[in-house]
Amino acid sequence: MMALNLDTLFFSTLLGLVFITVFGLAARRATSGVPGKLQNFVEVIVEFIDTSVKESFHGPREFVAPLALTIFVWTFLWNLMDLVPVDLLPIMGTWFGLEYLRVVPAADMSATFALSLSVFFLILVYSVKGKGWGGFAKEMLFHPFGSFPLLVPANVLLNIVELLAKPLSLSLRLFGNLYAGELIFILIALLPWWAQWVPGLGWAIYHILVITLQAFIFMTLTVVYLSLAYEEH
């Protein structure tokens, strides 16, 4: 059964607008003189992503670098919502008649899978862009066991499994980590108020590292998959 999760769409769109607004503001205020704090912050992120893409992707980067930046920042903002008190926004939602409200898009499998499907589509595009239709078909038919006719079905089957495993692993890894983190915050919230501070603060500090790492892993694997798709084997 298909479901349209409006809360996921709302917070994903809202966080995307936050990303565009902040980075657009930094671009408009950019100066060749002494940069401000916002420009410094954005430049550090952009240079970090650009360096990571240069190390992993050896083809034309005009599209891949902005894609990696978008995935990293947007996914990080998704994950960052996990640090909002678990019952704050849902309680506020009840004021407007909302009985259920999920504020962490990455804890919704439909969101992570949709993002990974976009990556899957780009993998196919870059496979054809880098190798051509002939090279892509040749790789699907004759890799990894060679061109012996009896081995062609095995080659096709393994390549299909490999292609499908990439978006599936991307989506499940991000969803699993953030869903588990959300559950731990809920369990901590169920403790008496006087017993929440130490485990809550400790887990929040640790979780900041987790959400950053998950955004970086999703971005890095996307670039690596596109690089493997673009290069001939």
MIGU-32990 format. One record per residue: residue number from 1; x, y, z of N, C-alpha, C, CB in turn. Coordinates in pm, whole numbers, m for minus. Glycine has a CB too. Layout:
residues N
nr;n.X;n.Y;n.Z;ca.X;ca.Y;ca.Z;c.X;c.Y;c.Z;cb.X;cb.Y;cb.Z
NUM;X;Y;Z;X;Y;Z;X;Y;Z;X;Y;Z
...
//
This chain:
residues 233
nr;n.X;n.Y;n.Z;ca.X;ca.Y;ca.Z;c.X;c.Y;c.Z;cb.X;cb.Y;cb.Z
1;85;m120;0;0;0;0;88;125;0;m96;0;124
2;56;217;m88;133;341;m96;72;445;m2;136;394;m242
3;159;525;58;113;630;149;190;758;120;131;587;298
4;120;870;133;182;1001;113;205;1062;251;92;1095;23
5;331;1064;294;366;1115;427;387;1266;418;494;1044;482
6;283;1340;449;288;1485;435;387;1548;532;151;1544;457
7;403;1488;651;499;1545;746;642;1534;693;487;1475;882
8;673;1420;631;806;1403;572;828;1502;458;825;1259;521
9;728;1517;371;739;1612;260;753;1755;311;616;1600;168
10;678;1789;415;682;1925;468;820;1957;525;575;1944;576
11;871;1872;613;1000;1901;676;1116;1890;577;1023;1807;794
12;1106;1798;480;1210;1789;377;1216;1917;295;1186;1668;286
13;1097;1966;255;1090;2090;177;1139;2209;259;947;2116;128
14;1095;2216;385;1136;2326;472;1288;2329;491;1066;2313;609
15;1347;2212;515;1492;2205;535;1567;2235;405;1533;2067;589
16;1509;2194;292;1570;2229;164;1570;2379;141;1497;2160;50
17;1461;2446;179;1455;2591;166;1553;2660;261;1312;2640;195
18;1571;2604;380;1670;2658;473;1810;2650;412;1667;2583;608
19;1841;2535;352;1971;2515;287;1992;2616;174;1982;2373;232
20;1892;2631;87;1904;2723;m26;1916;2868;23;1782;2709;m120
21;1839;2903;124;1841;3040;175;1976;3076;235;1731;3060;279
22;2028;2989;321;2155;3017;389;2270;3025;289;2184;2910;495
23;2278;2928;199;2389;2927;103;2372;3036;m1;2399;2790;35
24;2246;3066;m38;2224;3176;m131;2261;3310;m69;2080;3179;m178
25;2229;3327;58;2265;3450;128;2416;3465;137;2204;3452;268
26;2485;3354;163;2631;3358;169;2690;3393;33;2687;3224;217
27;2631;3343;m74;2681;3373;m208;2660;3520;m243;2611;3284;m312
28;2545;3576;m206;2518;3717;m236;2607;3810;m155;2372;3749;m211
29;2643;3767;m34;2726;3851;52;2875;3823;37;2686;3832;195
30;2911;3732;m52;3052;3693;m67;3135;3812;m111;3066;3578;m168
31;3253;3822;m54;3345;3930;m87;3486;3877;m99;3338;4041;19
32;3565;3943;m183;3705;3903;m198;3791;3960;m86;3760;3949;m334
33;3733;4047;m5;3805;4102;109;3796;4011;229;3750;4239;145
34;3788;4070;346;3778;3991;468;3639;3928;474;3805;4079;594
35;3631;3793;472;3500;3729;471;3433;3733;609;3513;3584;425
36;3301;3732;608;3227;3727;734;3218;3584;784;3088;3786;717
37;3153;3568;898;3142;3435;959;3062;3339;872;3079;3445;1097
38;2953;3390;812;2870;3304;728;2946;3259;605;2742;3377;687
39;3020;3351;541;3099;3315;424;3207;3214;461;3162;3440;362
40;3272;3234;575;3374;3138;619;3314;3000;639;3439;3186;748
41;3198;2996;704;3132;2869;732;3097;2796;603;3006;2893;815
42;3036;2867;508;2996;2805;382;3118;2764;300;2907;2901;300
43;3221;2848;298;3342;2815;222;3409;2689;275;3440;2931;224
44;3410;2672;406;3470;2552;464;3395;2428;415;3468;2558;619
45;3263;2434;417;3183;2319;372;3205;2293;224;3034;2343;400
46;3200;2398;142;3215;2383;m3;3353;2327;m37;3194;2518;m74
47;3458;2379;26;3594;2329;m2;3610;2185;43;3698;2418;67
48;3549;2151;155;3557;2014;205;3491;1917;107;3491;2003;343
49;3372;1952;60;3301;1867;m34;3375;1860;m167;3157;1918;m56
50;3425;1973;m214;3496;1976;m342;3621;1889;m337;3533;2121;m379
51;3693;1894;m226;3813;1810;m212;3776;1662;m211;3888;1846;m83
52;3668;1628;m142;3623;1488;m136;3584;1439;m275;3505;1474;m39
53;3516;1523;m352;3475;1484;m487;3596;1467;m577;3378;1587;m547
54;3694;1556;m568;3815;1545;m649;3888;1414;m623;3908;1663;m621
55;3888;1370;m499;3959;1247;m465;3886;1122;m512;3981;1240;m316
56;3754;1131;m528;3675;1011;m558;3626;1004;m702;3557;1004;m465
57;3602;1120;m763;3543;1123;m898;3641;1188;m993;3407;1198;m899
58;3678;1116;m1098;3783;1165;m1189;3729;1208;m1326;3887;1057;m1208
59;3598;1220;m1335;3540;1272;m1458;3503;1418;m1442;3416;1190;m1496
60;3419;1470;m1529;3373;1611;m1517;3291;1629;m1390;3289;1653;m1641
61;3324;1732;m1311;3263;1748;m1179;3164;1864;m1173;3370;1768;m1075
62;3127;1922;m1289;3039;2039;m1286;2904;2008;m1222;3017;2090;m1427
63;2857;1886;m1235;2729;1848;m1174;2749;1768;m1046;2647;1767;m1273
64;2853;1685;m1042;2872;1594;m929;2904;1670;m801;2983;1493;m961
65;2988;1773;m810;3025;1848;m689;2904;1918;m626;3133;1950;m722
66;2821;1992;m703;2700;2051;m642;2604;1945;m591;2628;2141;m743
67;2596;1831;m661;2511;1722;m615;2558;1672;m479;2509;1607;m717
68;2690;1651;m465;2745;1603;m338;2720;1703;m226;2895;1576;m352
69;2737;1833;m257;2710;1936;m157;2564;1933;m112;2745;2075;m213
70;2473;1922;m209;2330;1920;m177;2295;1799;m91;2247;1919;m306
71;2346;1682;m131;2316;1560;m55;2370;1569;86;2374;1437;m126
72;2494;1617;101;2555;1623;235;2477;1718;326;2702;1667;225
73;2453;1840;279;2389;1940;365;2244;1904;392;2397;2080;301
74;2172;1862;289;2030;1830;305;2012;1710;398;1965;1802;169
75;2094;1606;377;2086;1488;464;2125;1523;607;2176;1376;411
76;2226;1609;624;2265;1651;758;2151;1724;828;2390;1741;752
77;2082;1812;754;1969;1884;813;1855;1788;848;1918;1993;717
78;1832;1690;761;1734;1585;795;1769;1524;930;1731;1475;685
79;1895;1481;942;1939;1411;1061;1937;1502;1184;2078;1354;1041
80;1967;1630;1162;1975;1724;1273;1842;1739;1345;2022;1861;1223
81;1734;1714;1275;1601;1723;1338;1585;1621;1450;1492;1701;1233
82;1671;1520;1452;1665;1420;1558;1705;1478;1693;1754;1302;1524
83;1771;1595;1693;1813;1657;1818;1705;1750;1876;1941;1735;1796
84;1598;1772;1801;1485;1847;1855;1413;1757;1956;1387;1894;1740
85;1377;1807;2073;1306;1723;2172;1192;1645;2106;1250;1810;2287
86;1190;1514;2133;1105;1424;2057;956;1457;2065;1126;1284;2104
87;912;1519;2174;769;1546;2189;733;1693;2167;724;1503;2324
88;832;1777;2138;804;1921;2125;716;1951;2005;935;1999;2115
89;763;1920;1885;687;1952;1765;558;1869;1752;773;1930;1642
90;560;1739;1789;432;1666;1787;326;1727;1878;454;1522;1827
91;367;1775;1998;270;1841;2087;218;1970;2024;334;1871;2224
92;310;2045;1962;266;2166;1893;173;2133;1777;386;2247;1843
93;197;2017;1713;110;1976;1603;m32;1947;1647;167;1855;1537
94;m48;1900;1772;m184;1873;1822;m264;2002;1835;m177;1803;1958
95;m198;2115;1849;m269;2244;1855;m343;2272;1724;m171;2358;1886
96;m292;2211;1615;m352;2234;1483;m429;2111;1435;m242;2272;1381
97;m457;2019;1528;m537;1901;1495;m460;1786;1436;m643;1940;1401
98;m326;1788;1444;m244;1679;1391;m224;1574;1500;m106;1733;1339
99;m269;1452;1473;m257;1346;1573;m120;1279;1569;m365;1243;1551
100;m52;1285;1456;79;1220;1441;168;1311;1359;66;1079;1375
101;293;1325;1403;386;1412;1332;527;1356;1346;379;1558;1386
102;585;1320;1232;725;1274;1229;811;1389;1179;743;1147;1139
103;908;1429;1260;987;1548;1227;1125;1512;1171;1003;1635;1349
104;1161;1385;1169;1293;1344;1120;1273;1273;986;1366;1249;1223
105;1292;1341;873;1269;1276;744;1353;1151;723;1298;1373;633
106;1477;1150;777;1565;1034;756;1517;912;832;1706;1068;798
107;1426;928;929;1369;814;1001;1246;759;930;1333;855;1143
108;1216;813;812;1107;764;729;1169;696;607;1010;881;686
109;1146;565;592;1211;491;484;1172;544;347;1176;344;493
110;1052;599;333;1010;652;203;1099;767;159;864;698;209
111;1146;848;254;1233;961;221;1372;913;182;1243;1058;338
112;1432;825;262;1567;777;230;1567;696;101;1623;691;346
113;1460;619;79;1454;539;m44;1434;628;m166;1342;435;m35
114;1355;734;m152;1336;826;m264;1468;893;m302;1231;933;m228
115;1545;934;m201;1675;995;m228;1769;896;m294;1737;1049;m100
116;1769;770;m248;1857;669;m305;1814;632;m447;1860;544;m216
117;1683;640;m477;1638;614;m613;1688;722;m709;1484;607;m617
118;1697;845;m660;1754;953;m742;1900;922;m774;1742;1089;m669
119;1973;872;m675;2112;833;m698;2119;718;m797;2179;794;m564
120;2028;621;m784;2024;507;m875;2003;554;m1020;1913;409;m834
121;1911;648;m1040;1888;702;m1174;2014;768;m1229;1772;802;m1172
122;2085;843;m1143;2207;910;m1187;2318;808;m1218;2255;1008;m1081
123;2321;697;m1146;2418;592;m1176;2398;540;m1318;2406;476;m1075
124;2273;519;m1357;2244;474;m1493;2284;580;m1595;2094;439;m1508
125;2253;706;m1564;2287;815;m1656;2438;824;m1675;2232;950;m1603
126;2514;818;m1566;2659;830;m1577;2723;704;m1635;2719;860;m1441
127;2658;590;m1623;2709;469;m1688;2706;485;m1840;2626;345;m1646
128;2596;540;m1891;2583;563;m2034;2670;681;m2077;2436;588;m2073
129;2675;785;m1993;2755;904;m2027;2903;872;m2036;2733;1013;m1924
130;2953;787;m1947;3096;757;m1945;3137;651;m2043;3136;714;m1809
131;3052;551;m2069;3089;437;m2152;3019;436;m2287;3059;310;m2080
132;2910;513;m2297;2826;504;m2416;2731;386;m2402;2912;490;m2543
133;2628;383;m2488;2532;273;m2481;2598;139;m2507;2419;294;m2581
134;2692;138;m2603;2762;13;m2635;2847;m36;m2520;2848;31;m2757
135;2921;56;m2459;3006;17;m2347;2926;m28;m2226;3096;132;m2307
136;2811;39;m2202;2726;1;m2091;2667;m138;m2113;2614;104;m2072
137;2620;m164;m2234;2565;m297;m2266;2674;m404;m2258;2501;m296;m2406
138;2793;m373;m2306;2903;m469;m2301;2938;m505;m2157;3026;m413;m2373
139;2940;m403;m2070;2972;m430;m1930;2863;m513;m1864;2991;m298;m1854
140;2738;m484;m1896;2627;m562;m1838;2631;m707;m1885;2494;m499;m1876
141;2670;m730;m2010;2666;m865;m2066;2791;m947;m2036;2647;m857;m2214
142;2907;m882;m2031;3032;m957;m2028;3116;m939;m1902;3114;m920;m2145
143;3068;m859;m1807;3142;m838;m1681;3063;m904;m1567;3164;m684;m1654
144;3125;m982;m1478;3270;m996;m1456;3330;m1126;m1510;3299;m987;m1309
145;3248;m1215;m1570;3299;m1349;m1604;3348;m1363;m1747;3193;m1450;m1579
146;3344;m1255;m1824;3393;m1263;m1960;3281;m1281;m2061;3491;m1377;m1972
147;3319;m1300;m2188;3223;m1298;m2299;3178;m1436;m2343;3283;m1228;m2416
148;3212;m1541;m2268;3166;m1674;m2305;3012;m1676;m2301;3225;m1783;m2209
149;2946;m1716;m2410;2800;m1702;m2420;2722;m1763;m2304;2753;m1764;m2548
150;2765;m1877;m2252;2692;m1942;m2145;2699;m1864;m2013;2745;m2083;m2124
151;2797;m1774;m2002;2814;m1697;m1880;2740;m1563;m1884;2960;m1674;m1855
152;2686;m1527;m2001;2617;m1399;m2014;2500;m1386;m1916;2567;m1381;m2158
153;2412;m1487;m1901;2302;m1472;m1803;2352;m1447;m1661;2215;m1597;m1804
154;2462;m1515;m1622;2517;m1493;m1488;2571;m1351;m1474;2628;m1596;m1458
155;2636;m1301;m1580;2686;m1164;m1578;2571;m1064;m1561;2764;m1133;m1708
156;2464;m1082;m1639;2351;m990;m1632;2286;m994;m1494;2247;m1024;m1740
157;2269;m1116;m1440;2207;m1131;m1309;2288;m1062;m1200;2188;m1278;m1275
158;2421;m1085;m1200;2505;m1024;m1098;2508;m872;m1110;2646;m1078;m1108
159;2510;m821;m1233;2511;m675;m1252;2379;m612;m1208;2539;m640;m1398
160;2267;m679;m1233;2138;m628;m1188;2132;m625;m1036;2023;m712;m1244
161;2179;m734;m973;2181;m740;m826;2270;m629;m770;2232;m877;m777
162;2386;m607;m833;2477;m501;m786;2413;m364;m799;2609;m506;m864
163;2345;m338;m911;2279;m209;m932;2170;m185;m828;2221;m200;m1072
164;2088;m288;m804;1978;m272;m710;2026;m263;m565;1881;m388;m724
165;2139;m326;m536;2191;m325;m398;2239;m186;m358;2304;m426;m384
166;2284;m107;m454;2338;25;m419;2232;118;m359;2398;90;m543
167;2119;142;m426;2019;230;m363;1959;168;m238;1908;263;m462
168;1945;35;m238;1886;m31;m121;1975;m14;2;1863;m180;m149
169;2105;m34;m16;2198;m20;97;2207;125;143;2337;m71;58
170;2205;220;49;2208;361;86;2088;399;172;2212;448;m40
171;1970;358;127;1849;398;198;1838;330;333;1725;367;115
172;1868;199;339;1851;126;465;1955;168;569;1862;m24;440
173;2076;201;525;2179;243;621;2137;373;689;2316;261;550
174;2096;471;610;2057;600;668;1931;585;753;2033;702;557
175;1831;515;701;1707;496;776;1732;422;907;1605;420;692
176;1809;314;902;1832;232;1021;1901;309;1132;1914;113;987
177;2003;386;1097;2075;462;1199;1988;570;1261;2199;524;1138
178;1915;644;1180;1835;754;1235;1710;704;1306;1795;850;1124
179;1651;596;1257;1536;540;1325;1576;486;1463;1471;428;1240
180;1692;419;1469;1741;370;1597;1771;485;1693;1865;283;1577
181;1832;592;1640;1860;708;1724;1734;772;1778;1940;810;1647
182;1629;778;1693;1502;836;1737;1440;751;1847;1405;848;1618
183;1448;618;1834;1394;530;1937;1466;547;2070;1404;385;1891
184;1598;565;2065;1674;584;2189;1633;714;2257;1826;585;2161
185;1615;821;2179;1568;947;2237;1429;931;2300;1565;1058;2130
186;1343;851;2236;1210;828;2291;1219;751;2422;1122;751;2191
187;1307;650;2427;1325;574;2551;1378;663;2663;1421;456;2527
188;1471;753;2629;1523;846;2730;1412;939;2779;1641;928;2673
189;1326;981;2686;1217;1072;2723;1116;1005;2816;1145;1123;2598
190;1110;872;2814;1018;800;2900;1068;789;3044;993;663;2844
191;1195;820;3064;1249;817;3200;1191;933;3282;1404;824;3198
192;1195;924;3414;1156;1040;3497;1242;1161;3461;1171;1006;3647
193;1184;1282;3472;1254;1403;3427;1390;1419;3491;1170;1525;3455
194;1403;1377;3620;1531;1394;3690;1637;1294;3644;1510;1381;3840
195;1593;1189;3569;1688;1088;3522;1721;1103;3374;1633;949;3548
196;1667;1207;3308;1687;1223;3164;1814;1298;3128;1570;1295;3105
197;1864;1383;3218;1967;1479;3179;2098;1412;3138;1993;1574;3291
198;2151;1324;3221;2282;1264;3192;2278;1177;3067;2330;1183;3310
199;2188;1075;3059;2185;995;2935;2142;1077;2814;2091;876;2952
200;2050;1172;2834;2004;1253;2722;2114;1340;2664;1889;1340;2764
201;2189;1407;2753;2298;1493;2707;2409;1410;2644;2353;1576;2823
202;2443;1297;2707;2549;1212;2653;2514;1158;2516;2577;1098;2747
203;2391;1111;2501;2350;1058;2371;2340;1168;2266;2216;985;2383
204;2298;1287;2306;2288;1398;2211;2426;1435;2156;2223;1521;2278
205;2527;1441;2245;2663;1473;2200;2715;1366;2105;2759;1487;2322
206;2693;1240;2142;2737;1131;2056;2661;1133;1923;2716;996;2126
207;2533;1166;1930;2449;1161;1811;2487;1270;1711;2302;1176;1849
208;2541;1380;1758;2589;1484;1666;2696;1426;1573;2646;1605;1746
209;2784;1344;1628;2886;1278;1546;2822;1178;1450;2989;1206;1635
210;2721;1106;1499;2655;1005;1416;2586;1068;1297;2555;926;1499
211;2509;1176;1320;2434;1236;1210;2526;1299;1106;2337;1341;1264
212;2638;1354;1151;2736;1409;1057;2801;1298;976;2844;1491;1131
213;2837;1190;1044;2900;1077;976;2806;1014;875;2945;972;1077
214;2678;1000;909;2583;940;817;2563;1025;691;2449;919;887
215;2560;1157;708;2550;1246;591;2673;1234;504;2530;1391;636
216;2790;1226;567;2916;1213;492;2921;1080;419;3037;1227;586
217;2879;972;484;2882;839;420;2788;835;300;2844;730;521
218;2667;889;316;2572;890;205;2630;969;88;2437;951;249
219;2688;1084;116;2747;1167;10;2865;1095;m55;2792;1302;67
220;2955;1038;24;3073;973;m29;3038;852;m115;3165;931;85
221;2946;769;m67;2906;651;m145;2838;692;m275;2812;563;m63
222;2762;800;m273;2701;849;m397;2807;886;m499;2612;971;m368
223;2909;959;m456;3016;1000;m547;3095;878;m596;3111;1100;m477
224;3123;784;m506;3197;663;m545;3117;581;m646;3229;578;m420
225;2987;566;m623;2903;490;m716;2900;558;m853;2761;477;m661
226;2890;690;m856;2891;761;m983;3025;747;m1053;2857;909;m963
227;3134;747;m975;3267;729;m1034;3282;591;m1094;3375;753;m928
228;3237;488;m1022;3243;352;m1075;3157;336;m1200;3199;252;m969
229;3043;405;m1201;2955;398;m1317;3017;468;m1438;2819;460;m1285
230;3089;577;m1414;3143;658;m1524;3266;593;m1587;3180;798;m1475
231;3347;524;m1507;3471;466;m1556;3448;331;m1622;3572;451;m1443
232;3529;302;m1724;3521;171;m1791;3597;68;m1710;3577;179;m1936
233;3542;m55;m1709;3606;m165;m1636;3639;m276;m1735;3515;m217;m1521
//
